[in-house]
Amino acid sequence: MKPTVLALSLLSLTPLAAADSPYFDQELPGAKAKLFAKDTVSVTGRYEYGIAFSKDLDEMYFSGQKDGKPAAIYSSKLVDGTWQPIKQEAFTKGKKAGEMQPFFSPDGKQLFFTAYNADFTDTKFWTVERVADGWGAAKKLASPVNDSEVFYSTLAGNGDLFFTNIIESSVYHAPLVDGEYPKVDKAGIAFGIHGFISPQQDYLLVDAKAEGDGRKDSDIYVYFKQPDGGWSKPVSLGSEVNSTHSETVPSVTPDGKYLFFSRYDEEGGISNLYWISSEVIDEVRSE
């Protein structure tokens, strides 16, 4: 199934000044993707991916990884109008070598993430819960979701979980039932991994190997929910998102306004975080 590549026409969008931005004091992007927080979040020589903001936009978590080293989760909080210095988290307290791809539950009371051993085995989902002074003890998610090797969990507004089964390179869906995830099913899409589900489950973002001209890089595609409950054909997000470099791990901010993704455009094939107005999704939806 060949994805449709559509042109974008968002030139009327005007970036907002950094002083008006709730996103780590960064100037907001419009129709053109911008590097996010150069030298503070997007740091030379480190892979960055999988960023998550709290629903009130006052907390930021993201994955960072030096070449050959396990991934770590980094964070910053907005305190009295000032973003605090970025710090490295250690939710599993050394039980797992790597921690990555944080994502908030819809109510903000839990943070889901992937943790794994030093040799990238036992990749499972863990959670931490809110306590008075931050987060409580990390726990492995008790669910058939963790019966396989998995990563990149995202949650819909009703708590349903979408994730990637690493062994099968497929996106799966686990409905929330009485506070648990008792069963899993394939999401039913043509291709793609790193699936981000929208709050209303009306669209699903993925990354996948780009098609055409012998390309080997990954691009970001969107599926739209159809009246019969299935998914549309995959649609490329176009040239303002997808380049000749690989783009991966898409997500949309809690207010629905901005699409974040990683682009492997740094020398040595290292990824940095980029963002763009989420109207790029609406634009291809209307075609």
GIDA-V873560 format. One record per backbone hydrogen bond with DSSP energy under -0.5 kcal/mol. NH is the residue of the N-H (numbers start at 1). CO is the residue of the C=O. If there is no record, write none. Layout:
BEGIN
NH:CO / NH:CO
END
This chain:
BEGIN
4:234 / 6:4 / 6:236 / 13:10 / 20:17 / 21:18 / 24:22 / 25:21 / 26:23 / 28:16 / 30:32 / 33:240 / 34:275 / 36:273 / 37:35 / 39:42 / 40:37 / 41:37 / 42:36 / 42:37 / 43:41 / 46:43 / 47:65 / 48:271 / 49:63 / 52:61 / 54:59 / 57:54 / 60:76 / 61:52 / 62:74 / 63:49 / 64:72 / 65:47 / 67:45 / 69:66 / 72:64 / 74:62 / 75:87 / 76:60 / 78:58 / 79:77 / 79:82 / 82:79 / 84:77 / 87:75 / 89:73 / 93:90 / 95:92 / 97:116 / 98:116 / 99:71 / 100:114 / 102:50 / 103:112 / 105:110 / 108:105 / 111:128 / 112:103 / 113:126 / 114:100 / 115:124 / 116:98 / 117:121 / 120:117 / 124:115 / 124:122 / 126:113 / 127:139 / 128:111 / 130:109 / 131:134 / 134:131 / 136:129 / 138:91 / 139:127 / 141:125 / 143:141 / 144:181 / 146:143 / 147:144 / 148:145 / 150:123 / 150:148 / 151:164 / 154:162 / 156:160 / 157:199 / 159:156 / 161:174 / 162:154 / 163:172 / 164:151 / 165:163 / 165:170 / 166:149 / 166:164 / 167:149 / 169:165 / 170:165 / 172:163 / 173:185 / 174:161 / 177:175 / 177:180 / 180:177 / 185:173 / 187:171 / 193:207 / 196:205 / 197:195 / 198:203 / 201:198 / 204:223 / 205:196 / 206:221 / 207:193 / 208:219 / 210:217 / 215:212 / 219:208 / 221:206 / 222:235 / 223:204 / 225:202 / 226:230 / 229:226 / 232:224 / 235:222 / 236:4 / 237:220 / 241:238 / 242:238 / 243:245 / 247:218 / 248:262 / 251:260 / 253:258 / 256:253 / 259:276 / 260:251 / 260:258 / 261:274 / 262:248 / 263:272 / 264:246 / 265:263 / 266:270 / 269:266 / 270:266 / 272:263 / 274:261 / 275:34 / 276:259 / 277:30 / 278:257 / 280:277 / 281:278 / 282:278 / 283:279 / 284:280 / 285:281 / 286:282 / 287:284
END
